[in-house]
Amino acid sequence: MRYLLRQLGLYILAAWASLTLNFIVPRLAPGDPASAMFARYKGQLQPEALAALREAFGFTGGPLHEQYAAYLAHLFRGDLGVSVAYFPAKVTDVLAMGLGWTALLTGSSVVVAFALGSLLGVIAAWRRGGAFDTTLPPLLVFLGAFPYFWLAMMLLYGFGFTLDVLPLRHAYADTLAPSLSFSFVASVAEHLLLPATSIVLASVGGWMLSMRSSMIGVLAEDYVTMAHAKGLSPLRIMFHYAARNALLPNVTGFGMALGFVLGGSLLTEIVFSYPGQGYLLVQAVRSQDYPLMQGIFLTITMAVLAANFLVDVLYVWLDPRTRGR
């Protein structure tokens, strides 16, 4: 518990630092979102509206410490401001639109790639030097060498344009409204298949190589030799003794990858016009939507910190040595 509390304190400090940077960086950039919106309307707004817009976006021009206090007060109330690109919608409402789709696409892809890659790495290390170990890792590494957006375009061209068996864009059919019906769920799954497959193909090789390397080191340990001498079954040795300890480095990488899930797979979402966080970030940059950019970056940062803390908790369960720290 002392170890976890100490880690929690470090993450709280990191969260405060990220909040502060999230406040300072947009104010170091030239201009402000209110001026950008005022210029976009090309004289349709009265000059008096500029001050009201600056007040709404939190760029009042007052002392920095007062702006910072107001920023924290609004933040703890769950108020991230008003979006420029989707004005007058609140940033929290805009984020809510893309958050679920990003969690579905990137989250499912990361989990599948991690689980599949780790399992393949365990099998490859256990059968080291065999046909499985000599053919599959180079093939997956070859696929992983391509940028994931390139794989996305190839899948889109092959299965969308050429074969016309899978949809080309969006998260569900235009003729359907979001509901819990079978037709809507089936449409979401159908639209998810291509973008998710591109992410899995690009990342599964890395998980497999990492797990294989760690597994080979663990198989040389004395306790694994002792397990063989005791006559334990190969499956029990492979998973309970070897894979459980070899999994620790991959768990750290999984925590980082899971944290970045909320950031979305930017280029994949653009290729498939998938309405996730990455797609929103592009719109925010194009529109100089600082509040929305702040909200997205804050969401990513908090997700990474939370995922890393969960990994620390998982480490305590997987590795008893951490309990004595």
Contacts in CASP RR format, 6 or more apart in sequence:
PFRMAT RR
TARGET T0000
AUTHOR 0000-0000-0000
METHOD contacts of the structure
MODEL  1
MRYLLRQLGLYILAAWASLTLNFIVPRLAPGDPASAMFARYKGQLQPEAL
AALREAFGFTGGPLHEQYAAYLAHLFRGDLGVSVAYFPAKVTDVLAMGLG
WTALLTGSSVVVAFALGSLLGVIAAWRRGGAFDTTLPPLLVFLGAFPYFW
LAMMLLYGFGFTLDVLPLRHAYADTLAPSLSFSFVASVAEHLLLPATSIV
LASVGGWMLSMRSSMIGVLAEDYVTMAHAKGLSPLRIMFHYAARNALLPN
VTGFGMALGFVLGGSLLTEIVFSYPGQGYLLVQAVRSQDYPLMQGIFLTI
TMAVLAANFLVDVLYVWLDPRTRGR
2 325 0 8 1.000
3 312 0 8 1.000
3 316 0 8 1.000
3 322 0 8 1.000
3 323 0 8 1.000
3 324 0 8 1.000
3 325 0 8 1.000
4 312 0 8 1.000
4 313 0 8 1.000
4 316 0 8 1.000
7 309 0 8 1.000
7 312 0 8 1.000
8 309 0 8 1.000
11 305 0 8 1.000
11 308 0 8 1.000
11 309 0 8 1.000
14 305 0 8 1.000
15 301 0 8 1.000
15 302 0 8 1.000
15 305 0 8 1.000
18 298 0 8 1.000
18 301 0 8 1.000
18 302 0 8 1.000
18 305 0 8 1.000
19 72 0 8 1.000
19 75 0 8 1.000
19 298 0 8 1.000
20 68 0 8 1.000
22 294 0 8 1.000
22 295 0 8 1.000
22 297 0 8 1.000
22 298 0 8 1.000
22 301 0 8 1.000
23 67 0 8 1.000
23 68 0 8 1.000
23 71 0 8 1.000
23 294 0 8 1.000
26 32 0 8 1.000
26 290 0 8 1.000
26 293 0 8 1.000
26 294 0 8 1.000
27 59 0 8 1.000
27 64 0 8 1.000
27 67 0 8 1.000
29 290 0 8 1.000
32 54 0 8 1.000
32 57 0 8 1.000
32 59 0 8 1.000
32 290 0 8 1.000
33 53 0 8 1.000
33 57 0 8 1.000
33 59 0 8 1.000
33 84 0 8 1.000
33 288 0 8 1.000
33 289 0 8 1.000
33 290 0 8 1.000
33 291 0 8 1.000
34 50 0 8 1.000
34 53 0 8 1.000
34 54 0 8 1.000
34 56 0 8 1.000
34 57 0 8 1.000
34 59 0 8 1.000
35 50 0 8 1.000
36 84 0 8 1.000
36 287 0 8 1.000
36 288 0 8 1.000
37 53 0 8 1.000
37 84 0 8 1.000
37 87 0 8 1.000
38 45 0 8 1.000
38 49 0 8 1.000
38 50 0 8 1.000
38 53 0 8 1.000
40 287 0 8 1.000
54 60 0 8 1.000
54 61 0 8 1.000
56 81 0 8 1.000
56 82 0 8 1.000
57 81 0 8 1.000
57 82 0 8 1.000
57 84 0 8 1.000
57 290 0 8 1.000
57 291 0 8 1.000
58 67 0 8 1.000
58 70 0 8 1.000
58 71 0 8 1.000
58 81 0 8 1.000
59 67 0 8 1.000
60 67 0 8 1.000
60 70 0 8 1.000
61 67 0 8 1.000
74 80 0 8 1.000
74 81 0 8 1.000
78 92 0 8 1.000
79 90 0 8 1.000
79 92 0 8 1.000
80 90 0 8 1.000
80 91 0 8 1.000
80 92 0 8 1.000
80 95 0 8 1.000
80 291 0 8 1.000
80 294 0 8 1.000
80 295 0 8 1.000
80 298 0 8 1.000
81 90 0 8 1.000
81 91 0 8 1.000
81 92 0 8 1.000
81 291 0 8 1.000
82 88 0 8 1.000
82 89 0 8 1.000
82 90 0 8 1.000
82 91 0 8 1.000
82 291 0 8 1.000
83 89 0 8 1.000
83 90 0 8 1.000
83 91 0 8 1.000
83 94 0 8 1.000
83 284 0 8 1.000
83 289 0 8 1.000
83 291 0 8 1.000
83 292 0 8 1.000
84 284 0 8 1.000
84 287 0 8 1.000
84 288 0 8 1.000
84 289 0 8 1.000
84 290 0 8 1.000
84 291 0 8 1.000
84 292 0 8 1.000
85 94 0 8 1.000
85 283 0 8 1.000
85 284 0 8 1.000
85 286 0 8 1.000
85 287 0 8 1.000
85 289 0 8 1.000
85 292 0 8 1.000
86 94 0 8 1.000
86 289 0 8 1.000
86 292 0 8 1.000
91 291 0 8 1.000
91 292 0 8 1.000
91 294 0 8 1.000
91 295 0 8 1.000
94 280 0 8 1.000
94 292 0 8 1.000
95 277 0 8 1.000
95 280 0 8 1.000
95 292 0 8 1.000
95 295 0 8 1.000
95 296 0 8 1.000
95 299 0 8 1.000
97 275 0 8 1.000
97 276 0 8 1.000
97 280 0 8 1.000
98 275 0 8 1.000
98 276 0 8 1.000
98 277 0 8 1.000
98 279 0 8 1.000
98 280 0 8 1.000
99 262 0 8 1.000
99 276 0 8 1.000
99 277 0 8 1.000
99 299 0 8 1.000
100 276 0 8 1.000
101 171 0 8 1.000
101 274 0 8 1.000
101 275 0 8 1.000
101 276 0 8 1.000
102 261 0 8 1.000
102 262 0 8 1.000
102 263 0 8 1.000
102 264 0 8 1.000
102 269 0 8 1.000
102 276 0 8 1.000
102 277 0 8 1.000
102 278 0 8 1.000
103 261 0 8 1.000
103 262 0 8 1.000
104 188 0 8 1.000
104 192 0 8 1.000
105 192 0 8 1.000
105 195 0 8 1.000
105 196 0 8 1.000
105 199 0 8 1.000
105 264 0 8 1.000
105 265 0 8 1.000
105 268 0 8 1.000
105 269 0 8 1.000
105 274 0 8 1.000
105 276 0 8 1.000
106 199 0 8 1.000
106 260 0 8 1.000
106 261 0 8 1.000
106 262 0 8 1.000
106 263 0 8 1.000
106 264 0 8 1.000
106 265 0 8 1.000
107 258 0 8 1.000
107 261 0 8 1.000
108 192 0 8 1.000
108 196 0 8 1.000
109 195 0 8 1.000
109 196 0 8 1.000
109 199 0 8 1.000
109 200 0 8 1.000
109 203 0 8 1.000
109 265 0 8 1.000
110 199 0 8 1.000
110 203 0 8 1.000
110 254 0 8 1.000
110 257 0 8 1.000
110 258 0 8 1.000
110 261 0 8 1.000
112 196 0 8 1.000
112 200 0 8 1.000
113 199 0 8 1.000
113 200 0 8 1.000
113 203 0 8 1.000
113 204 0 8 1.000
113 207 0 8 1.000
114 207 0 8 1.000
114 250 0 8 1.000
114 254 0 8 1.000
114 257 0 8 1.000
116 200 0 8 1.000
116 204 0 8 1.000
116 207 0 8 1.000
117 204 0 8 1.000
117 205 0 8 1.000
117 206 0 8 1.000
117 207 0 8 1.000
117 208 0 8 1.000
117 211 0 8 1.000
118 207 0 8 1.000
118 208 0 8 1.000
118 211 0 8 1.000
118 243 0 8 1.000
118 247 0 8 1.000
118 250 0 8 1.000
120 136 0 8 1.000
120 140 0 8 1.000
120 204 0 8 1.000
120 205 0 8 1.000
120 208 0 8 1.000
120 211 0 8 1.000
121 207 0 8 1.000
121 208 0 8 1.000
121 209 0 8 1.000
121 211 0 8 1.000
121 212 0 8 1.000
121 215 0 8 1.000
122 211 0 8 1.000
122 212 0 8 1.000
122 215 0 8 1.000
122 238 0 8 1.000
122 239 0 8 1.000
122 242 0 8 1.000
122 243 0 8 1.000
122 246 0 8 1.000
123 132 0 8 1.000
124 132 0 8 1.000
124 133 0 8 1.000
124 136 0 8 1.000
124 137 0 8 1.000
124 208 0 8 1.000
124 212 0 8 1.000
125 133 0 8 1.000
125 211 0 8 1.000
125 212 0 8 1.000
125 213 0 8 1.000
125 215 0 8 1.000
125 216 0 8 1.000
125 219 0 8 1.000
125 246 0 8 1.000
126 215 0 8 1.000
126 219 0 8 1.000
126 234 0 8 1.000
126 238 0 8 1.000
126 242 0 8 1.000
127 133 0 8 1.000
128 216 0 8 1.000
133 212 0 8 1.000
136 208 0 8 1.000
137 205 0 8 1.000
137 208 0 8 1.000
137 209 0 8 1.000
137 212 0 8 1.000
140 204 0 8 1.000
140 205 0 8 1.000
140 206 0 8 1.000
140 208 0 8 1.000
140 209 0 8 1.000
141 205 0 8 1.000
141 206 0 8 1.000
141 209 0 8 1.000
143 151 0 8 1.000
143 201 0 8 1.000
143 202 0 8 1.000
143 205 0 8 1.000
144 151 0 8 1.000
144 201 0 8 1.000
144 202 0 8 1.000
144 203 0 8 1.000
144 205 0 8 1.000
144 206 0 8 1.000
146 202 0 8 1.000
147 202 0 8 1.000
147 267 0 8 1.000
148 198 0 8 1.000
148 199 0 8 1.000
148 201 0 8 1.000
148 202 0 8 1.000
148 203 0 8 1.000
148 265 0 8 1.000
148 267 0 8 1.000
148 268 0 8 1.000
149 198 0 8 1.000
149 267 0 8 1.000
149 268 0 8 1.000
149 270 0 8 1.000
149 271 0 8 1.000
151 198 0 8 1.000
151 201 0 8 1.000
151 202 0 8 1.000
152 194 0 8 1.000
152 195 0 8 1.000
152 198 0 8 1.000
152 267 0 8 1.000
152 268 0 8 1.000
152 271 0 8 1.000
152 272 0 8 1.000
153 271 0 8 1.000
155 194 0 8 1.000
155 197 0 8 1.000
155 198 0 8 1.000
156 168 0 8 1.000
156 194 0 8 1.000
156 271 0 8 1.000
156 272 0 8 1.000
159 165 0 8 1.000
159 166 0 8 1.000
159 194 0 8 1.000
160 166 0 8 1.000
160 167 0 8 1.000
160 168 0 8 1.000
160 194 0 8 1.000
161 168 0 8 1.000
166 190 0 8 1.000
166 193 0 8 1.000
166 194 0 8 1.000
167 173 0 8 1.000
167 190 0 8 1.000
167 191 0 8 1.000
167 194 0 8 1.000
168 272 0 8 1.000
169 272 0 8 1.000
169 273 0 8 1.000
169 274 0 8 1.000
170 191 0 8 1.000
170 272 0 8 1.000
170 273 0 8 1.000
170 274 0 8 1.000
170 275 0 8 1.000
171 188 0 8 1.000
171 191 0 8 1.000
171 192 0 8 1.000
171 274 0 8 1.000
171 275 0 8 1.000
172 178 0 8 1.000
172 184 0 8 1.000
172 187 0 8 1.000
172 188 0 8 1.000
172 191 0 8 1.000
173 187 0 8 1.000
173 191 0 8 1.000
176 183 0 8 1.000
176 184 0 8 1.000
176 187 0 8 1.000
177 184 0 8 1.000
178 184 0 8 1.000
191 272 0 8 1.000
191 274 0 8 1.000
194 272 0 8 1.000
195 265 0 8 1.000
195 268 0 8 1.000
195 269 0 8 1.000
195 271 0 8 1.000
195 272 0 8 1.000
195 274 0 8 1.000
198 268 0 8 1.000
199 265 0 8 1.000
199 268 0 8 1.000
203 257 0 8 1.000
207 250 0 8 1.000
210 249 0 8 1.000
210 250 0 8 1.000
211 246 0 8 1.000
211 247 0 8 1.000
211 250 0 8 1.000
214 246 0 8 1.000
214 247 0 8 1.000
214 248 0 8 1.000
214 249 0 8 1.000
214 250 0 8 1.000
215 242 0 8 1.000
215 243 0 8 1.000
215 246 0 8 1.000
217 246 0 8 1.000
218 224 0 8 1.000
218 242 0 8 1.000
218 243 0 8 1.000
218 245 0 8 1.000
218 246 0 8 1.000
219 242 0 8 1.000
221 245 0 8 1.000
223 241 0 8 1.000
224 237 0 8 1.000
224 241 0 8 1.000
224 242 0 8 1.000
227 236 0 8 1.000
227 237 0 8 1.000
227 241 0 8 1.000
228 237 0 8 1.000
232 241 0 8 1.000
244 318 0 8 1.000
245 318 0 8 1.000
245 319 0 8 1.000
247 318 0 8 1.000
248 315 0 8 1.000
248 318 0 8 1.000
248 319 0 8 1.000
251 311 0 8 1.000
251 314 0 8 1.000
251 315 0 8 1.000
251 318 0 8 1.000
252 311 0 8 1.000
253 311 0 8 1.000
254 311 0 8 1.000
255 307 0 8 1.000
255 308 0 8 1.000
255 310 0 8 1.000
255 311 0 8 1.000
256 304 0 8 1.000
256 307 0 8 1.000
256 308 0 8 1.000
258 303 0 8 1.000
258 307 0 8 1.000
259 300 0 8 1.000
259 303 0 8 1.000
259 304 0 8 1.000
259 306 0 8 1.000
259 307 0 8 1.000
259 308 0 8 1.000
260 300 0 8 1.000
260 303 0 8 1.000
260 304 0 8 1.000
261 303 0 8 1.000
262 277 0 8 1.000
262 299 0 8 1.000
262 300 0 8 1.000
262 303 0 8 1.000
263 277 0 8 1.000
263 278 0 8 1.000
263 281 0 8 1.000
263 296 0 8 1.000
263 299 0 8 1.000
263 300 0 8 1.000
263 303 0 8 1.000
264 276 0 8 1.000
264 277 0 8 1.000
264 278 0 8 1.000
265 278 0 8 1.000
266 278 0 8 1.000
266 279 0 8 1.000
266 281 0 8 1.000
266 282 0 8 1.000
268 274 0 8 1.000
269 275 0 8 1.000
269 276 0 8 1.000
269 277 0 8 1.000
269 278 0 8 1.000
269 279 0 8 1.000
270 278 0 8 1.000
270 279 0 8 1.000
270 282 0 8 1.000
273 279 0 8 1.000
277 296 0 8 1.000
277 299 0 8 1.000
277 300 0 8 1.000
278 296 0 8 1.000
280 292 0 8 1.000
280 296 0 8 1.000
281 293 0 8 1.000
281 296 0 8 1.000
283 289 0 8 1.000
283 292 0 8 1.000
284 292 0 8 1.000
284 293 0 8 1.000
284 296 0 8 1.000
285 293 0 8 1.000
315 322 0 8 1.000
316 322 0 8 1.000
316 323 0 8 1.000
END
